[in-house]
C-alpha cells in the first residue's frame, strides 16, 4: 500500500488537498469519491501536487510561456471535472485556482469570461492560438457537437501525455551527448587560446623549422586568439543567414527534403512523423471528426514539409472516394507494415483503433532507435574529442622533441 497525494474538489467547488493510503491510483480515486470529493489529480506522495502560493503578477506573466505540459495538465484536470458532472464554467472556475503558470491562468480566466458570456468553449479557446492549437480546438468542438466533451478531453489528455513523454525521452537522451560536446569544445578552446601560445614563444626562438602539424596548430591558435571576435561575427552571420533561408518556404522545403535523405536520421524522421500522423488521426477520428477534416488538421502539425505536402495529395484522393491506405502507400513515406495495419483497420471498420495501434508501435520503435543512436553517439564523440586532443598533444611533443636537434 502506498501513500498518494491528491487535489480534489467537493460539489461546492472548494479545493482540498491531502494524502490517502491505497494500493493504486484507481483505489485512491475510489476512496476520495467515497469521501464526497471529486478527484482532480492524484500522484504518489512526494510529487508536486500543491497549489501555487505565489502572488499573481501580471508583469511577471509577460515573461512566462505556456508549455505543452501546462496544456496537458489542464486538459486532464478539466476532463476529470466534466466526467464528474460539473458544468464547463464551474470546472474552469475551479481550475483557475489550480494553474501555477500565471500567463496560462490569465488565459483560462479569459476563456471562463467568454463561456459565461454564452460562447462555446471551443470558440473561446480559438481566441488563444498560442495556448490551444487548431487540432485542440477542433477536438473540443467535436466533443461539444457530439455531447461527449468529457470523453473527448480524456482522449485528448492521453494524446498530449503520450506526445509529451516522447518529446521528453528524446530530449533527456540528448542531454549527455550535448554536455559532452560542450565540455570537450570548451577544453579545446582553452588549450588553443591559453596553453598553446605559451609554447609558441619558445618555438619562435628555436632557430629551426618546426614540424608542419605544429605550424598548423600554432597558426590556428593565433587566428583564434587574435580574431575570435571576427570568427564569432562570421558564425553569427552564417547562423542568421541559415535561419532566414530556413524561414522561407523554398528554404524549409529544401532543408526538409535533405533531412529525410540522410542515411539514418532520415528513417528516424519518417518514423516520428508516421507515429505523429497515426496518433493524431486516430484520436481525431475516434472523437468524431470527419476523415477529410482530420487530414487537414494532421497536415498542420506535421513538422516535415515534404511529408506535409504529401498529405495534400492524400486529401485530394480521399475526397475523390479512395480509401486512406492506398494514398498513404503511394506517398512512399509510410512503411509497408503501417499501411497494412491501416488497411486492416479500414476493412474491419475500426480505423481509429488501428491508427492508434500503429502509433504505439512506431513510438516504441522511435524510442529504441534513439536509444541505439545515443549509445553509438557517445563513444563516437569521445573518440573524436580524443583525436582532436591527441593531435594537439602530439604536435606539441613533436616540436619539443625536435628541440634536441638545435645546436648549442
Secondary structure, 3 states (H helix, E strand, C coil): CEEEEEEEECCCCCEEEEEEEECCHHHHHHHHHHCCCEEEEEEECCCCCCCCCCCCCHHHHCCCCCCHHHHHHHHHHHHHHHHCCCCHHHHHHHHCCCCCCHHHHHHHHHHHHHHHCCCCHHHHHHCCCCCCCHHHHHHHHHHHHHCCHHHHHHHHHHHHHHHHHHHHHHHHHHHHHHHHHHHHHHHHHHHHHHHHHHHHHHHHCCCCCCCHHHHHHHHHHHHHHHCHHHHHHHHHHHHHHHHHHHHCHHHHHHHHHHHCCCCCHHHHHHHHHHHHHHHHHHHHHHCCCCHHHHHHHHHHHCCCHHHHHHHHHHHHHHHCCCCHHHHHHHCCCCCHHHHHHHHHHHHHCCHHHHHHHHHHHHHHHHHHHHHHHHHHHHHHHHHHHHHHHHHHHHHHHHHHHHHHHCCC
